[in-house]
Amino acid sequence: MGQCCNPKIPEEKEEALQGGPKHVLFAPRRDGMKELARDVLKADLKKCRRIGVCGLGDRAIYLATYFRDRSRYICYEDIARVYKRVAMSKGGFSGKGIFGSMAYLVVVLRDGSERVSRMKYEDQVDSFLAIFCQEHPDIPIYTVEGEKKIREAEEKERARYLSELSPQAEEAVRQLQRAKDYLEKKPELSEGLTLSARRKRIVEGINPSYRALAIVIALLGLAALLFGIYAFVRGMGLAMYFLLFGFSAVFLVMSSQILPWGNMTRRGAEEVWETAKQTMADYLSGYDRKFPLPASYAHPITLERMIRVLREGRAVTVEQAYEQMKEDLKKLNADVKVSQKEYEEVVAIKSMFLLENYS
């Protein structure tokens, strides 16, 4: 008596809370043709890399259902291709909040059927595909039509290359390729730079009047929600209307992602950006020679664009390629039409250069 003890959670419930598939009720269901043994599935799910609502394991990928994350699995042997699908929201697409694009991860099985999992952010799909491509280079990450367009773009790109480079340019290409290989060993660091830079740009671009309006709507919605709860308890007739209005207002403002809290404040976004740069700088300090890029621009795409400049004969040294690459990037704005590949490259790195003023 007087001794406090913590009741032991049953093993099945504990593993279910941790996302383990010990209990059949919580185990991911097979969504392909090949089935994994229970113990193999349990181990693979436990150590899978979680990206949004999906996951990448050693034996299978894990997709979400509407109600639960990583609740389906498909073995890699069953997968023909994986790609991103982006749909525009109906009823007033603005590119922001609930009126933004809706990103889906699509898995095509070898029998031609498709499995689709919606992700909250498009960046999560991009991160998933980037890691998937590295770990499974034999599985395409584009649609058939997308692959055809990429091949055509690559052929046009190769046509711009010189048939033979000078020894100095060849050495510069080797240096940049070596640096690119080093960065690709830790893709999450470059991805961290991209995401933190884009978030900082978004936060800095939010109109203060919109943010003030969002705060007012959130407060009104919260007040309506609290009054609705009070009215419901007291049995008042208008309770349901206040509850619905309050919940809708709060949900609308939360989904707009413009309320100043967490990483969506200027200070929070700045701290995340500085942390991403410092993490990259720490990693680059282990490079056995001077890295050809500042830590704030250290991205494989930046190096790839520099290599492209050298192969096109517009530069012969790393320094010249760096300056020319920056000039090319400055010229790309919303009025310039580019290929899908170049668009994705610009989206990945331009925010970093804008934040650092191309220095």
C-alpha positions as CSV (number, residue, x, y, z in Angstrom):
1,M,0.0,0.0,0.0
2,G,1.4,3.4,-0.8
3,Q,3.5,1.9,-3.6
4,C,2.9,3.3,-7.0
5,C,3.2,1.1,-10.0
6,N,2.7,1.6,-13.7
7,P,0.5,-1.1,-15.3
8,K,2.3,-2.9,-18.1
9,I,0.7,-2.3,-21.5
10,P,0.0,-5.6,-23.3
11,E,2.6,-6.3,-26.1
12,E,-0.1,-6.3,-28.8
13,K,-1.5,-2.9,-27.8
14,E,1.9,-1.4,-27.4
15,E,3.0,-2.5,-30.8
16,A,-0.2,-1.3,-32.3
17,L,0.3,2.2,-30.8
18,Q,3.8,2.2,-32.3
19,G,2.5,1.3,-35.7
20,G,3.6,-2.3,-35.6
21,P,1.6,-5.0,-37.5
22,K,1.6,-7.6,-34.7
23,H,-2.1,-7.6,-34.3
24,V,-4.1,-8.4,-37.4
25,L,-6.4,-5.5,-36.8
26,F,-3.6,-3.0,-37.2
27,A,-1.4,-4.8,-39.8
28,P,-1.1,-3.1,-43.2
29,R,-3.0,-5.1,-45.8
30,R,-1.5,-6.4,-49.0
31,D,-2.4,-4.3,-52.0
32,G,-0.3,-6.1,-54.6
33,M,0.2,-9.7,-55.5
34,K,3.1,-10.8,-53.3
35,E,2.4,-11.2,-49.6
36,L,5.0,-10.8,-46.8
37,A,5.3,-13.0,-43.8
38,R,3.9,-11.5,-40.6
39,D,7.3,-11.2,-38.9
40,V,9.0,-9.8,-42.1
41,L,6.2,-7.2,-42.5
42,K,6.5,-6.2,-38.8
43,A,10.2,-5.6,-39.1
44,D,10.0,-3.8,-42.4
45,L,7.2,-1.5,-41.3
46,K,9.0,-0.7,-38.0
47,K,12.2,0.6,-39.7
48,C,10.6,2.0,-42.9
49,R,11.4,5.6,-43.8
50,R,8.2,7.7,-43.2
51,I,7.5,10.5,-45.6
52,G,4.1,12.1,-45.0
53,V,1.4,9.5,-44.8
54,C,3.5,6.9,-46.8
55,G,6.6,4.9,-46.1
56,L,9.6,3.3,-47.8
57,G,10.7,0.0,-46.5
58,D,13.4,-2.4,-47.6
59,R,10.8,-4.9,-48.9
60,A,7.8,-2.8,-49.7
61,I,6.3,0.7,-50.0
62,Y,3.5,1.7,-47.6
63,L,0.5,3.7,-48.8
64,A,-2.3,5.4,-46.8
65,T,-6.0,5.0,-46.8
66,Y,-8.4,7.9,-46.0
67,F,-8.4,6.9,-42.3
68,R,-5.0,5.6,-41.5
69,D,-1.4,6.2,-42.6
70,R,0.8,3.4,-44.0
71,S,-2.2,0.9,-43.9
72,R,-1.4,-0.8,-47.3
73,Y,1.8,-2.3,-48.6
74,I,3.0,-3.2,-52.0
75,C,6.2,-5.3,-52.6
76,Y,8.7,-3.8,-54.9
77,E,8.5,-6.9,-57.2
78,D,4.9,-5.9,-58.0
79,I,5.7,-2.3,-59.0
80,A,6.0,-1.3,-62.6
81,R,6.3,2.5,-62.0
82,V,5.7,5.2,-59.4
83,Y,4.9,8.8,-60.2
84,K,3.4,12.0,-59.0
85,R,0.0,13.2,-60.0
86,V,-1.1,16.8,-59.3
87,A,-4.7,17.9,-59.4
88,M,-6.1,21.4,-59.1
89,S,-8.7,22.0,-56.4
90,K,-12.2,22.7,-57.8
91,G,-14.2,25.8,-57.2
92,G,-11.5,28.5,-57.3
93,F,-7.9,27.4,-57.6
94,S,-5.5,29.9,-56.1
95,G,-2.5,27.8,-55.4
96,K,-2.8,28.4,-51.6
97,G,-4.4,26.6,-48.7
98,I,-7.5,24.6,-49.4
99,F,-7.5,26.1,-52.9
100,G,-4.1,24.8,-53.6
101,S,-2.9,21.8,-55.7
102,M,-3.6,18.3,-54.5
103,A,-0.7,15.9,-54.7
104,Y,-1.0,12.2,-55.2
105,L,1.5,9.3,-55.2
106,V,0.5,6.9,-57.9
107,V,1.8,3.3,-57.9
108,V,1.3,1.3,-61.1
109,L,1.4,-2.5,-60.6
110,R,2.7,-4.9,-63.2
111,D,-0.8,-6.0,-64.1
112,G,-1.6,-2.4,-65.1
113,S,-3.8,-1.5,-62.1
114,E,-3.1,1.7,-60.1
115,R,-2.9,2.4,-56.4
116,V,-3.2,6.1,-55.3
117,S,-2.4,7.7,-52.0
118,R,-3.0,11.4,-51.4
119,M,-0.3,13.4,-49.6
120,K,-0.8,16.6,-47.7
121,Y,2.1,18.5,-49.5
122,E,3.5,18.2,-53.0
123,D,7.0,18.5,-51.5
124,Q,6.4,15.2,-49.7
125,V,5.7,13.4,-53.0
126,D,8.9,14.9,-54.4
127,S,10.9,13.8,-51.4
128,F,9.4,10.3,-51.6
129,L,10.2,10.0,-55.4
130,A,13.8,11.4,-54.9
131,I,14.6,8.7,-52.3
132,F,12.7,6.0,-54.2
133,C,14.7,6.8,-57.4
134,Q,18.0,6.5,-55.6
135,E,17.1,3.2,-53.9
136,H,15.3,1.6,-56.9
137,P,16.8,3.1,-60.1
138,D,15.3,0.3,-62.2
139,I,11.7,1.4,-61.5
140,P,10.5,4.5,-63.5
141,I,9.2,7.5,-61.6
142,Y,7.4,9.1,-64.5
143,T,4.4,8.2,-66.7
144,V,5.0,6.8,-70.1
145,E,4.2,10.1,-71.7
146,G,6.4,11.9,-69.2
147,E,9.4,9.6,-70.0
148,K,8.9,10.3,-73.7
149,K,9.0,14.1,-73.1
150,I,12.1,13.8,-70.9
151,R,13.9,11.8,-73.6
152,E,13.0,14.4,-76.2
153,A,14.2,17.2,-73.9
154,E,17.5,15.3,-73.2
155,E,18.1,14.8,-76.9
156,K,17.7,18.6,-77.5
157,E,20.0,19.2,-74.6
158,R,22.7,16.9,-75.9
159,A,22.5,18.6,-79.2
160,R,23.7,21.8,-77.5
161,Y,26.7,20.1,-76.1
162,L,30.2,20.4,-77.6
163,S,31.5,17.2,-79.2
164,E,34.8,17.7,-77.4
165,L,35.7,19.8,-74.4
166,S,39.1,21.4,-73.6
167,P,41.2,19.6,-70.9
168,Q,40.5,22.5,-68.5
169,A,36.7,22.2,-69.0
170,E,36.9,18.4,-68.7
171,E,38.7,18.8,-65.4
172,A,36.1,21.3,-64.2
173,V,33.3,18.8,-65.1
174,R,35.1,16.1,-63.1
175,Q,35.3,18.3,-60.1
176,L,31.7,19.2,-60.2
177,Q,30.6,15.7,-60.8
178,R,32.6,14.5,-57.8
179,A,31.0,17.3,-55.6
180,K,27.6,16.3,-56.9
181,D,28.2,12.6,-56.0
182,Y,29.2,13.8,-52.5
183,L,26.0,15.7,-52.0
184,E,23.9,12.8,-53.3
185,K,25.1,10.7,-50.4
186,K,23.0,12.8,-48.1
187,P,20.0,14.0,-50.2
188,E,18.0,15.0,-47.2
189,L,20.4,17.9,-46.6
190,S,19.9,19.5,-50.0
191,E,16.1,18.8,-49.6
192,G,16.2,20.6,-46.3
193,L,17.8,23.7,-47.9
194,T,15.1,23.7,-50.6
195,L,12.2,23.3,-48.2
196,S,13.4,25.8,-45.7
197,A,14.2,28.4,-48.4
198,R,10.8,28.0,-50.0
199,R,9.1,28.3,-46.6
200,K,11.0,31.4,-45.7
201,R,10.1,33.0,-49.0
202,I,6.4,32.1,-48.5
203,V,6.4,33.6,-45.0
204,E,8.1,36.8,-46.2
205,G,5.6,37.1,-49.0
206,I,2.5,37.0,-46.8
207,N,0.7,40.3,-46.8
208,P,0.4,41.6,-43.2
209,S,-3.2,42.6,-43.8
210,Y,-4.1,39.0,-44.8
211,R,-2.4,37.7,-41.7
212,A,-4.3,40.2,-39.5
213,L,-7.6,39.2,-41.2
214,A,-6.8,35.5,-40.6
215,I,-6.2,36.2,-36.9
216,V,-9.5,38.0,-36.6
217,I,-11.4,35.2,-38.4
218,A,-9.7,32.6,-36.2
219,L,-10.6,34.4,-33.0
220,L,-14.2,34.9,-34.2
221,G,-14.4,31.2,-35.2
222,L,-12.9,30.1,-31.8
223,A,-15.4,32.3,-30.0
224,A,-18.3,30.9,-32.0
225,L,-17.0,27.4,-31.3
226,L,-16.8,28.0,-27.6
227,F,-20.2,29.6,-27.5
228,G,-21.6,26.7,-29.5
229,I,-20.3,24.2,-27.0
230,Y,-21.8,26.3,-24.1
231,A,-25.1,26.6,-26.0
232,F,-25.2,22.8,-26.7
233,V,-24.6,22.0,-23.0
234,R,-27.4,24.5,-22.1
235,G,-29.7,23.0,-24.7
236,M,-30.1,26.2,-26.7
237,G,-31.5,25.9,-30.2
238,L,-28.8,27.7,-32.1
239,A,-25.9,25.7,-30.7
240,M,-25.4,23.6,-33.9
241,Y,-25.1,26.7,-36.1
242,F,-22.5,28.3,-33.9
243,L,-20.6,25.0,-33.8
244,L,-20.6,24.6,-37.5
245,F,-19.6,28.2,-38.2
246,G,-16.9,28.1,-35.6
247,F,-15.4,24.9,-36.8
248,S,-15.5,26.0,-40.5
249,A,-13.9,29.3,-39.7
250,V,-11.1,27.8,-37.7
251,F,-10.5,25.0,-40.3
252,L,-10.4,27.6,-43.1
253,V,-7.8,29.7,-41.4
254,M,-5.7,26.7,-40.3
255,S,-5.6,25.3,-43.8
256,S,-4.5,28.7,-45.3
257,Q,-1.2,28.4,-43.4
258,I,-0.8,32.1,-42.9
259,L,-1.3,32.3,-39.1
260,P,1.9,33.5,-37.4
261,W,2.9,30.5,-35.3
262,G,5.7,27.9,-35.3
263,N,7.7,27.9,-38.5
264,M,5.3,30.2,-40.2
265,T,6.6,33.2,-38.3
266,R,9.5,35.2,-39.7
267,R,11.7,34.3,-36.8
268,G,10.8,30.6,-37.0
269,A,11.4,30.4,-40.8
270,E,14.7,32.2,-40.4
271,E,15.8,29.8,-37.7
272,V,14.9,26.8,-39.9
273,W,16.8,28.3,-42.9
274,E,19.9,29.1,-40.8
275,T,19.8,25.6,-39.3
276,A,19.6,24.0,-42.7
277,K,22.6,26.0,-43.9
278,Q,24.6,25.2,-40.9
279,T,23.8,21.5,-41.2
280,M,25.0,21.6,-44.8
281,A,28.1,23.5,-43.9
282,D,29.0,20.9,-41.3
283,Y,28.6,18.1,-43.8
284,L,30.7,20.0,-46.4
285,S,33.5,20.4,-43.9
286,G,34.1,16.7,-44.4
287,Y,34.8,17.1,-48.1
288,D,38.5,16.4,-48.8
289,R,39.0,19.7,-50.8
290,K,37.3,23.1,-51.1
291,F,33.7,22.6,-52.1
292,P,32.8,24.5,-55.3
293,L,29.7,26.0,-53.9
294,P,28.7,27.9,-50.7
295,A,26.7,25.8,-48.2
296,S,23.5,27.9,-49.0
297,Y,23.6,26.8,-52.6
298,A,24.9,23.2,-52.1
299,H,22.3,21.3,-54.2
300,P,22.9,18.6,-56.8
301,I,20.8,20.5,-59.3
302,T,23.0,23.6,-58.9
303,L,26.0,21.5,-59.8
304,E,24.2,19.8,-62.6
305,R,23.3,23.2,-64.2
306,M,27.0,24.2,-63.9
307,I,28.1,21.0,-65.6
308,R,25.6,21.8,-68.4
309,V,27.1,25.2,-68.8
310,L,30.5,23.7,-69.3
311,R,29.3,21.0,-71.7
312,E,27.6,23.8,-73.8
313,G,31.0,25.6,-74.1
314,R,29.8,28.7,-72.2
315,A,32.5,28.3,-69.6
316,V,35.8,26.5,-69.1
317,T,36.4,26.8,-65.3
318,V,34.3,26.1,-62.3
319,E,34.2,29.8,-61.3
320,Q,33.0,30.8,-64.8
321,A,30.3,28.1,-64.8
322,Y,29.1,29.3,-61.4
323,E,28.7,32.9,-62.5
324,Q,27.0,31.8,-65.8
325,M,24.7,29.5,-64.0
326,K,23.6,32.4,-61.7
327,E,23.0,34.6,-64.7
328,D,20.8,31.9,-66.3
329,L,18.8,31.6,-63.1
330,K,18.3,35.3,-62.8
331,K,16.7,35.4,-66.3
332,L,14.1,32.7,-65.4
333,N,10.9,34.3,-64.1
334,A,7.2,33.8,-64.3
335,D,7.1,35.1,-67.9
336,V,9.6,32.6,-69.3
337,K,8.3,29.3,-70.6
338,V,10.5,26.3,-69.7
339,S,10.3,22.5,-69.9
340,Q,8.9,20.6,-66.9
341,K,12.3,19.4,-66.0
342,E,13.7,22.9,-65.9
343,Y,10.7,24.1,-64.0
344,E,11.3,21.5,-61.3
345,E,15.0,22.5,-61.2
346,V,14.2,26.2,-60.8
347,V,11.6,25.5,-58.1
348,A,14.2,23.5,-56.2
349,I,17.0,26.0,-56.1
350,K,15.9,29.5,-57.0
351,S,14.5,30.4,-53.6
352,M,18.0,29.8,-52.1
353,F,19.6,32.2,-54.5
354,L,16.9,34.8,-54.0
355,L,17.3,34.7,-50.2
356,E,21.1,35.1,-50.5
357,N,20.8,37.8,-53.3
358,Y,22.8,35.6,-55.7
359,S,26.0,36.4,-53.7
